[in-house]
Amino acid sequence: MHTVISVDIGTTAAKVSLVERSGNILHTSVHSYPLESEASRVEQDPLLWWDAFRKGVHEIYSSQKETAPEALVLSGQMQDLIRISNGRVFGNAILYSDTRARDEWIQINKDLGENFLVNTTENLFDPASLSCKILWLKNNESYKINSKTKILLGAHDYVCWKLTNRYVTDYTNAASTGLMNFKSNRWDLNILNYLGLTKENLPELVPADEITGWVTPEAAWETGLSEGLPVIHGAGDAGASTIGAGAGETGVISCYLGTSGWIAVTGERTVNPDSGIFNLRHPDPNQVINIGPMLTTGGNVEWALNTFLTDGNNSLSDNMFDTYTKKASNAPPGSGGVFYLPYLTGERSPFRDPDARGAFIGMGRDTGQSEMFRAVLEGTSYSLKSILDMISPVNQSDKQIYLSGGGARDPLWAEILASVTGCTVLITSNARETGVLGNTVLAGRALGWFDTYKLPPGFLKIEKEYLPDKKLNDFYAHGMKIFKELYPSLKESFRKIPDWLNH
C-alpha cells in the first residue's frame, strides 16, 4: 500500500494525516494550540507546532500499526517570521495577521518607493509584510541579526528544519513575504540590503514537489518517524489548498473558508496589486495564483458564536455551528436591511487597511440574532464577490467555485455565496481535506506517482451543488452596491479609532 504522511501546520491546529496514493485518507489527527493576540499583535510559540506535530505522528502510528509511509509532506500558514539563533528558536513566531509594523510600513514605502516595491514583488506592501516586521524588530527590540541568524518564513519551514536540519521555503510562501523578486524567483538583494540582511539569513528557495531532505536521527528519536524517511517541504497552505481544491489548473476558482480565507484562481498573468489581489507563485514557479486573502472569514462566525452563544471560554462544537445556521436561516435574504463588514482584524483584500474593523449597519428595533447571524454570512460573501470581480477580468475564470474549509459545511453559507457571486458552488465530501489532497499531489510528484498538478480521478467527490438563484442574484446585486459604499464611508472613522484609544 502506497501512503504518505501529510502535515498542515495551521493557525489554530496541526493536522497530521495518513493518505493513500488514491487520495483515500486512512487516519487524521488534529491537535490545537493557542494564539497570543492583543490588538494588532499576533504571535505563537513554534514549540507548540512541534509538540502538536509529534502528537499527531504518534497517533498515526498507534492507529495504523502496519503503516510504512514512503514520505512525509508539509504545508502550513505562510508569511510568519521565525528567528533561529544558534540552532534555537528566539522568541515567538510573529504571524501573518500581525499588523503592528505600521510605522515601518510607511518608512519602507518612503525609503524604497512604492513603485519599486510593486514592480519588484508584484505585490503591495502592508504592515503584515515580512520586511515591515523585520524592521519593527530592529527598531523596537534592538534585535541584532548577524551572519549566523536564520529567518524562517512559514510554519512548515520550521517543522521541515526540525526534521531535516535544512533551512528552506517554497516559492508560494516566498512570494507572499515581500522579499522575493517575482520575475526572477529569487530573493531581491536591494530589499535585503535595505533591511541589513543577506540571502544567507533567509531560507533556500526549493521546489514544492521535490524531496527536500530526510528525517535526521535526532528528529526520528523525538517523533517516532523512521530515520531517513524522505521529507518534502511542500507549499504554503494557499498553494496546497489551491491544488487540493482542483484549482491547480488555469481558470478554476477555489474558495477557502477557514478562520481566514481566500478566493484563488490559477493563471499565467499577475493582477494589478492596487486591486488588493496578491500574486503568489504556483507550486510550479512558472505559473501564478491570483489570490484575494481575507484576514477573517469563518473567524467572523466564530466571533459571533463566542459573543452571542457562549461565554467565550468554551470550545466551539459542531452543534453550535448547526445552531448558528438554523438561527441565520430564520432571517430573510437581506437580513432585514442589516449589513455586516467582516473586517474584525483589518483587511488585506479587496483593499488593504489594518485599521478597518467589523461593523453591523442598518439595525433596527426588529433586528435580532437571526438577522445578525445571516448578515455575517452575507457580508463575508459580498467581500468574497468583490475579490472575484478583481481577478476575473485578468485571468478568465469558470462559473464554478470549489468551496473548501470549515465554512463549506454550512449549507446556508454555500447557498448565499452562490447567489451573491452568480457561480455554482461545488462542495465535495472531502471539502475540508483540500490541503491534505494538495499535499498528496505534491508528494506524488516527488515520488513519481503523478506528472501533473491536476487532481487524479477520484480525489474530489462532488457531494452537493448549489446553483445561484436568479431572483436572489439580482436582489444581492443591488445589495452589493450598498455594501461597496459602506467601508469607504467609514474608512476615516476607522483610522481615527486607534489614536483616540491611545490618546
N, C-alpha and C positions, 0 to 999 in steps of 0.2 A: 504494500500500500504506500503510494507516494504522498507524503504530507510535509507541511511546513508549519512553523510556529509564526503567527502574525502578532505583532505587538503595536499598539497605538497608545502613546502617552498623551492623553488629552488634558484639558484644562482642569477637570474635576476628578478624573479617574484614569487608571491604566487598564487597558483591555488586552488580555492575552488569549489567543485562540489557537486551536489546532485545526488545520484546514487540509482537506484532501485536494489533490490536483483537479478534481472535478468541481471544486468550489464548495463542496459539502463541508459544513463546519461541524466537527466532531465534538468539540467542547470549548466553552468560553468561560473565562474567569475575569471578573471585574472587581477592582479594589479602588476605593475612592480616597481622596486626600483633600485637605482644606486649602483655601487661598488665604493670604494675608492681604486684606484690602482695606484701604482707608482713603476716601476721596479719590484723587487721581492716582494714588499709589497702589499697584497690584503686584504682589510678589509670591513666590513659592519656594519651598526648600527642595532642591533637586534630590536630596536623600529620600524624600517621600516617594518620588518617582521610582527610584531604585528599589525601595522596600516593597512597593506595590507590585512592581515587575517581578521581583523574586517570589512573592506570594503566588502570583499568577502562574509562573512556571511550575512551582511546586504542586499546585492544584492540577495542572495539566498532566504531569507525570503520575500523580496519585490516582487520577481518574482513568487514565489511559495507560495501563500497566505495560502494554507491549509496544508503546509508541517509540518510533525511531525516526524523528523528523530529519529531513535532508538538509534543512537550512532554517534560519531564523531571519525574518524580515521586519523592518521597523518603519513606523511613521509617527508623527506627533505634532503638537502645537508648534507653530512657527514663530519666527521673529522674537524669540526670547533672548535675553542676554545672560549668559552663564560664564562666570570668570573662574579660570583654573590657575592656581599659583602653586608651584612646587608639587604638582601632581594631586592637588586637593582643591575642592570647590571653595571659593572665597565668597562668603555671604550667600544670600538668597538669589535665585534667578529673578530677574525683572521681566515680567511677562509682556506679551504683545499688546495687551489692553492698557498698559500703564502709560499715562499721558502727563506725567509730572514735568517733563522736559520742555515746557512751553517757551521759556526764555531762550533755551538753547536752539529750539526750532527757529525762532526769529533770528538768532545770531548766525546760524549756518546759512539760512537763505540770504541774509545780508552779506556775509563774507564771501560765499562761493557763487551766489547768484542763482535765482530760481531757474532761469533758462538753462544754465549749465547743468544743474541737477536733474532737470526733467529730460534734457537731451541725452544725458549720460545713463540714467537709470530707467527711463521711460515711465517713471512714476513720480508723483508729487511727494514731497517730504511732509511729515506731520510730527507732532510731539511723540508719537509712538515709534518713530523710525529708530533703528539701532544707533545710527550716528548721533542722534539727539541724546539718546540715553547714555552713550559713551561720554559725550561732552558734559552731560549733567554730573556723571560720576567724578569727572576731573574737576569740575567747578565746585562741587558741594561736598565731596568726601575725600578730596585730596588723594584719590586712588591713583597710585603710580603704576603705569604699565611699562614693564621692561621687556627685554628681548625674550625672556622666558615665560611671560604671561601668555596664556591661550584664552581666546574668547570663543565660546561655542554659541550657536545662534538658534538652536531649537532643542526641544526636549529629547527628540530622538538622537540628536547629535551626542547628547550627554550619555544616554544608555549605550550607544554604539562605542563611545570612548571607554566606558566601563567594561564592555565586553571584549573589545579588541585592542584597546590602547592606541587607537588611531583617532586623530582629530580631523573629522571630515564633515561636510554638509552637502546637500543636494542642490541642484540648480533652481528648483521650485522655491525652496526656502531662501536661498541666497538672493533671488530676485525681489523678495519681499523686504529686504533689510535696508535698502538704500545705500548699499556698499558695493554693489556689483555693476559693472558696465554691461548693459543689456545686450548691446550689439556684439561685443567680443566674448561674452560669458566668462569674464574674468573680474577679479577684484579691481576696482578702479584706484590706481595709485595716487591720483590727485586728491581724492576724498580721504584715502588712508593717510597721506602726508599731512593733510589739514588736521586730522584727529590725532596725529602723533603715533600712528600705527604703521606696521609693516605687514606685508602679506603673511609673514611667519607668525604673526599674532592671531591670524584667522585660520579657520579650518580649510583643509584642501577641498576643492570642488570635485566631486566624483559623480558618475552616473548613478541614477536611482535603481538601475536594473542590472548591476554587476555585483559580484561577490566583493565585499569591502575588506573583509578580514575573517579571522577565525577566533572562536572563544578561547581566551587565554587560560592557563592553568588556575590562576587566581580567581578569574570570573567563574570558571567551572566549579571551583570549591564553594564559592559564595552562592551560586544559583542552582546547582544540581544539573546544569546543562553538561553535555559531553564536551570535553576538551577537544578543540579542533573543529567544532561544528561551524559550518560556513555562516557568516553574518552578512546580510545585505542591508545597507543603510536605508534604502528605500527613499521615499519622497515625503515632504511635509504633508500634513493632513489634507490640505486643499488639493494637492496633486493626486494622492492616493484615492481620496473620495471621488474626485472627478472621474478617474478611470473606473473605479468600482461602481459608479452610478451609470456606467455606459456612455459617458460623455467624453471619453478619451479620444473620440473621433471628431473631425471637423463638423461643426454646426449643431451638435447635440447639446441641449440645455440640461444642466443639473442644478438643483436647488437643495441646499443643506440647511436643516433647521435643528441645530443643537442649542446650547446655551448662547453661542454666537451663530452666525450663519452666513450664507452667501448664495449668489447666483453666479454660475460659471459656464462659459462656452469655450470650446477649443477652436482655435483658428490659426491663421498664418500672419495676421496683422495686429499691431498694437492699437489700442483705443486711446484717444487723447486723454491723458490723466486728469486734465482740468474737469472732466466729467465725473470724477470720483471713482473711476474704474482703475483697478490695479492690473498691471500687465505682469503676469507670472510666467516663468518658463514652465512648459510642459515637462514631464519626466524625459521626453525627447527634447533636448535643449534647442532643437531647430524649430519647434512649434511654440505657440503662445496659448496660455489660458487667460482669457479676459474674465476677470472676477471682480464682482462688486461685493466686498465683505461688509456685513453689518455687525457692529460690535455686540448687539443684543437682538436675538430673535426669540428663540424659546426661553431665553432668560426673562423676557417680559412676562411670559406665562408663569414662570417660577416665582417672579416677584409678586404677581397678582395673587397667586396661591398662598404664598407666605404672608402677604399683607392682609388678605381677606378671609382665608380659610384655616390658617394655622396661627400659632403664636410666634412663628419664626424660629422656634427651637427644635421642631420635629422634622425628621427627614420626610420628603415628599414620597407618597406612594402612588401606584398606578390608579388606585381608587380615587385619589384626589384629582388626578388629571381627568378621569372619567366624569367626576362631579363638575369640574370646570366646564367640560364640553356640554354637558346636559344643561347647565345654567346658561351658557352662552347661546345655545340653540333656542332658548325661550325668547330671545330678543329678535326682532325683525331685522332684515338687511338694512344697513344704515345705522343700526344701534340707536334708533330714536333720535338721530341727529348728533350723536356723540362721536367725536373723532379722538384718536389717540396717537400721540407722537412717540415712537418706540425708541427713544434716544436716552436711555437711563444712564449710560456712561459715556456720553458723547457719541459721535458718529464718524464713520470713515467713508461711507458710500450710501446714497448718491451724492453726498457732499462731505466735506471734511471739516469738522468743528468739534474740538474737545470740550467746548462749553455747552454744546447742545444738551438738552435734558428732556425727560419724558413729560408728557402733559396730557390731561383729559380736557377737551374743549367742547363746549356745547351742552354741558349737563344742565338738566332742569329738575323740577320737583319730582318728576316721574322717573328720573334716572335711578336704576338700581344695579345690583351686581350683574344681572344678566346683560344689561346694555353695556356696562363697563367691560365685562369679560369678552363680549363679542367685538367691541371696539378695539380691544388689544389685538385680536386676530385680524381684523380688517386693516388696522393701521400698519401692522407689520407687513401685510400683503400689499398694501399701497406702496410701501417703501421698496419692497422687492420688485414690484412692477416698474418703479422709477429707474431702478438699476437695469432691468432688462431693456428698457427703452433706450438706454445709453449704448448698450452693446450691439443690439440687433442691426443697426444701420451699417456697422463696420464689418462684422463677420456674420453673414446670414445665418440665422438660427431656425431650427424647426419650430413647429407649433405644438411641441410636446415637451413637457418638463418631467424629468425623473426626480422625484422627491424622496429625500432620504433624511436620516437623523431622527432623533426622538420625536420631533414635531410631526413626522409622517404618520404617526399612529393616531392622529386626531382627524377623523373623517370630516368634521365641520371645517377645520382649517384648510384641508385639501379642496373642499367644495368652494370655499371663499377664494382661495388662490386661483383656482381655475376660472372663476367668473371675473375676477379682477384683471387677470392677465389675458384672458381670451385664449388660453392654451389648455390642451388636455393634460391633466396631471396624472402621471402614472406612479402607482405605488406597487412595490414588489413585496413579496412575502418576506424578503430579507432586506427591506429598506434600511434597517438600522445597521446593516453589516457592510455598507459600501466601502468603508475603509479597509475592512478585512479582505474583501474581494479584490480591491485595487492592489493591496499588498501581495495577494496571491498571484496576480498577473505579473507584477514586477519580479517577484521571486521566481515565477515560472520562466520568465525571460532569462533570468540569470542562470537558471538550471537547465535551460534548453527545452523546456516544455512547450513554450509558446514563442511565436516570432512576430506578433503584432501587439498593439495596445488595445485591440478590440476584445471585448469580453467573450470568452468561449461560450458556445451554446450551453444553455442550462444554468449559467451563472446567475442571471436575473430571471426571476419568476414573477411575471406580472400578475398581481393579485386583484388589483382594483384600478379602474379607470374613472376619473372624474372629468366629465365633459363640461365645458363652460356653458352656462345658461345664457341664451341670447338676451333675454329681457334684463337679467341681472347684470350682464356685461355692459349693457347700455346704461343701466342705473349706476353702476360703480364708475363708469367713465365720467359721469357728472360729479360723483363724489371725489374722484381723483383730482379734478380741477380745484376743488375746495381744499383738499389735503395739501396740494402743492403750494397753496398760498399761506399755509399756517406757519411753517418753520421760518420763512423769510420775515414774516410779520413779528415773530418772537425772537429772532436771532440776536438783536441788540440787547433785549432784556436778559436773555440767557447769559450774554457776555458780561453784563454788569453784576450778576449774582455773586460770583466768587469774590470780587472786590468788596462788595457790600458785606459779605460774611466775614471777611478778613479785616474789615476796617477797624 
